[in-house]
Amino acid sequence: MVHEGMPDTSVNLPAPVDRHGRKKCRRAVSRRGASPFTASGLATLALSILLLATLHPAQAQEHTPVRIAVQDRVALALLHWAAERGDFEQEQIAVELLPYDNETIAQVADGNIDLLAAGAEVLLQDASAALDLRGVLVLAYSLEANAILARPGIRDVVALRGASIAIVADDSSSANDVLLAHALQERGLSMARVDISYLSEADALAAITAGDIDALVAGEPALSRIEQAAAASSGSLIRLADPSREAGLVADLLIGEERWLRANKETVKRVIRAWDRVVRALIREPQQAATAIADALATTPVITTIGLDATRLFDTEGNIELLRGTYQKAFSAMSVVLERRGQLRARGVPSANRYLDLAPLRQVARGR
């Protein structure tokens, strides 16, 4: 799905030609007059083979360890498939994918987590204020993969004034908060004008089915499961809003602490190239990708396919186009939402470039 105002740089297009990170072939050139079949030449050749046989196992073990905390979102679960496929291993990375929870930011500060695969709002929230976090790659946009659902009879966000709303918070992501705040602000309302609770997926479904709440906000894969379960029991829920009209409002980024990024530039480039591989693989093998993501998120391939179709993924080439200005505008829109909620303290609305470190991405784009 292509939305007005967005550059066509997503994986919905044909797979781009791989110009990034490809090794150049070296031609063997023999010196004129030199023969490898002399006694000394054979001895040298034998010694070289022996050394290569000895060094190869050690070299294979020299993989750089990288610990990435991953939020439970459909697009980010592609990282699990990348690990399964060996995309990180091809880049000499020994990746450890960790769950993202309420202790993750503290673990980054303690040096126990290297990178985050998380919503862009993480860069701005108070929880991360003590860290100099930077985004190095836009992984995905949620277009219809997050939504506000209301019980039958509520057909507009304006009708939510004074309503009871549950935010599904199973994935420790605050993207749902951003979406709700933005939708309310557009109608001249604020989060203070509604009664908000944070519930698990199961509790939110039970509450809206019983009529105990008026609406809920969820992201994939919980979103599709709730919609399907509600339709099968008490009737279809009304989708009031999603991020498709403000593409980039809900975005997933690869994020790291500034000092770590500065000290590990080559490692960051390897992670970016591994992401490129798995995005291209998704185009070639969508069913395999859906199955792998379903396993990672404990859901079904049908649900993950719905989530992927509602998401726009970006590889290196897509990022270069996107970061010419389109994403900066989306980041500003998200910043305004958080600023109006009072979540930026006295920092005001920052520029996206203040929170982005694009040097590794640009080097990968140049084949370096």
N, C-alpha and C positions, 0 to 999 in steps of 0.2 A: 504494500500500500504506500503510495506516494502522497505526501501532504504538501499543500501550497506553502511556499517559503522555505522549503527544505531542499538542499542540493541533493541530487540523485547519486549518492556515494555509498549506498548500503549494499548488503549482500543480496538484496533482491535483484540486483543487476547481474549480468554474466560475470563469472569470476575473472578478476583482473590478471593480466600477465604478471607472473612472479618476477619482479625486477629487484627484489630486496633480499639481501643476504645470500645470494647465489654465488657459490665459489667458482672462480675462473679455473678452467682447465689449463694445466701447464704441459707444454709439449716437451717430450724428452729430446734432448739435443746431444748427440755424441760428438766428441772431439775427433777431428780428422786425424787418422793415423794411430789412434789408441785402440787397443784390442782388450776386451775384458777377459779373453781366454788365455792370458798368460798365467804363470804360477802365482805371481804376486796379485794379479787381478782376481783370480779365483779365491785367494786367501782373504782379500779385502771384501769380496762379495759375501763369502761365508760369514765373516765377522759382522758385516752389516745385517745380514739376516738374523744372526744370533742376537744382536743388540735389539733389533726390532721386535723379535719374539719375546725378549725379556722385558722391554719397556712397555709393550702394548697393554698388558693387564693393568699396570700401574697407571698408565695414562687414562684408561677407561674408568678408573676409580676417582680421577681428579675432577669430579663434578662439583660445581659450586652449590652449596646448600642454600635454598631460599624457602622461607616460611611465609605463606600467603593466607591471610584470614579472608574467608569468602562468605558473603551474605547469601542466604537461601533464596536466590532469585534465578529464574529460568536462564537468562542470558549468562549470568556468572557461573552457572553450573557447567557451562562449556569448558571451564578450566579443568573440571574432573575428567571430562572426555579427553582433553589434551594430555593429561597425565596418563590416562589409560592407553592412549594411542602411542605414547612415547615422544610427543612433540617437545616436551621439556628436555628429555634425555638427549634428543638430537642436538640440542643447544648446550649440552654439557651442564645441565642444571639438575640437581637432586631436589625436586620440589616437595614440599610438605604442605598440603592444603588443610587448613584448620577452620573450625567453625567460628563464625563471627558472633560474639555475644557482648554482654555489658562490660566485660573485663578487657575487651580487645584493645581499646585505646591505651589503657594502662600497660598492657603487655607490649605495645609498640614503644611506649616511653621507657620501659625496662629493657628494651633490646631483645625481647623474646619473639617478636613478630617483625618481619621485614617489610611486607607490602600488604595493602588492603585491596580487595575487590569489593567496592561498596558504592553507595549512593554519593553523588557529588555534595550533598548537604553535609556530609561528614567533615568536609573541609572548613565549614563555617560554624559549626555548632559549638556551644560552650564546652562540651566535653573534650574537645580537641584543642581548646584555646592555648593550652600550655605547650603544644607541639607545633612545629613549623611543617605542616603537612602540605604536600604538593601533588597535584594530579599529573600523571605522565602520559596517560592514554585514555581516550574516551572509548569505552568498551561497547556501550549500547545506549539507546534511547528507549524508554517505555512509551509506546503510543497508545495502546489499549490494554496493556498488561497490568495496569493499576486502574481502579475505578471506585466511584462512590455508588453504592447500591442502596435503593430505598424500597420500603414496603409498598405494595400497590396502593394507589391513591395519592402518593407524593410524586409529583412530576416535574418539579423544578427545585433548584437549590434554595431559592428564596423561601420555600415552604419549610426549610429546615430550621428557621428561627425558633429557638427554644426547644429543639428536638433532642432526643437522646441518640447519640451516635457512638458506635463501637469502632475502634481502630484495631484491625487484626494485626497483632504484633509478634507473631510466631517467629518471624525471621530477623528480629532485632533491627529492622530497617525503619528509618523515619521518613521514607519516601511517601508513605501514606499520609503522614501528618502534613507534609508539604502540599500534596494534592488537595487535601481537604481545606487547608488554610487558603490556598490560592482560589479555589472555587468559591469559598465564602467571601473572600475579599473582593472578588469580581462583582458580587451582588451587594456590596456595601455592608457585609456582615463580618464578624470576627469569631475566633474560636471561643471567646468569652460569652458569646450569645447562644452557645449550644452546650449540652451536657455530654462530655466526652468520657468514655471508659476504654480501657485497653484490655482486650479479651483474646483468648486463643481462638483459632479457627472454629473448633467445635462449639465453644461457648457462644461465639458471635452468631453462628448459624442457628443454634437453639434459641437464642434471644430474639432474633428477628422473626423466626418461624412462630414463636409464641406471642409476638407482638409486644415484647418487653422493650424493644428499641425501635427507633424509626428508620435508621439507616446504618450502614457499615461501610468501612473503607478497607479494601484488601488488594493485594497484588498476587500475580501468578506465582505458584500454581494454586494457591488457596482460592483465588478469585473464581476460577472456572469450577472448582469443586463445589463452592458455595452456590454458585448460580445453578449448577446442574441439580444439586440436592434440593434446593428450594423449589425449582420447577417441578420436581418429581413429588413434592409433598404438599406444600401450602400455596403454590402458585409462583409464577415468575416474578423476580424482583426487577425494579426499574433502574436502569443505569442512568444516573444523573450527570456524571462528568467523568472524563478521563483526560490524560495529558496530550491527547492527539492534537488538540487545537493550540497547544503551547509546546510544540515539540522541543524536547531538551529540558523541560521543567523537571522531569524525573529522568535522570541519567546515571549510568553506572560508570565509574572510573577506576583505573588502576592508580593507587595512591601510595605514597611513601613519605617518610620523614626526610626533611631537606638534607640533613647531614649524612644520612644513610645513602640517599640517592647520589649525593656528590661523591661519596667514597666507592660507589658500586655502579658506575655508569655502564660498564660493559655487561654486567649482570642484568641491568634493566633492559638493555638492548636485546639480550637473549630472550628475556621474558616476552618482549614485544614481538619478536620473530616467532616464538612459539604460539602466541595468540593468532598471528597471521595464518599460521599453518592450520589451526583448528577451525578458523572462520572459513577458509577455503575448503576444508574437508566437509564442513556443514553443507556447503553448496552442492558438493558431489554426492554426499551420503546423508541426506536429511533423515532417513528412517533410522540409520544407525546412531545418529546424533540424538534423536528423540528418545531412543531406548536408553542410551547411556545417561542422559540427563534425568530420565525418569528414575533410573536406579539411584542416582545421587540424591534426588529429592524425595524418594519414597512415594512416587506417584505413578501415573500411567503414561505411555508414549502418546496417547491421544491428548491428554492434558498438556504435556510439554509441547506438542505440536501447535496447539492453540496459543500457548504462551510465546513460542518463537515467532508465530505469524503476527503476533501483536507487538513485536519488538523489532527494532532496527539495530543491527550490529555494524560495527565499523572496524575495518582493518587499518593498516598504516596509510594506504592511499586514501581511504575515506576520511581518516583523521586529518590529513594534510589539507584536504578540501574544506572539511568542516571547520577547522581551526583558523580559517582565514577571516572569520568574523561571525559565522552563524552560531557557533557554540557560545561565544562570548556573550551574545545577546540573551541566549537561554539562561546562562549562568547569572546574568544580571537580574532576570525575571525571578529566578529562584532566590537570589539574595534579597530582593525587595520583599518577597513573601516572609522570609525569616526576620528581616529588619522590622517589619510591621508587627511581627509577633514578639518583638523584643528579645530575639535570640542572638543578636549580634552585639549586644551591650552597646558601648559607645563607639564601636568600630565603623558604623555607617555601612553603606552599600559598597563593597569592594569591587575592584576590577577583576575579571576572570584571570587576566595575565598575572596578577599578584599571586594567584594560587596554582599556577601551572608551570611545570618545568618541561619544556618541549625539546630540549637539546637532544636527548637520546632518540626520540621519535624522528626528528629531522635527519639524524645521522643514519638511522635504519632506512629511511626513505631514499637516501642518497646511495644506499648499498654499502654503507660503512659499518 
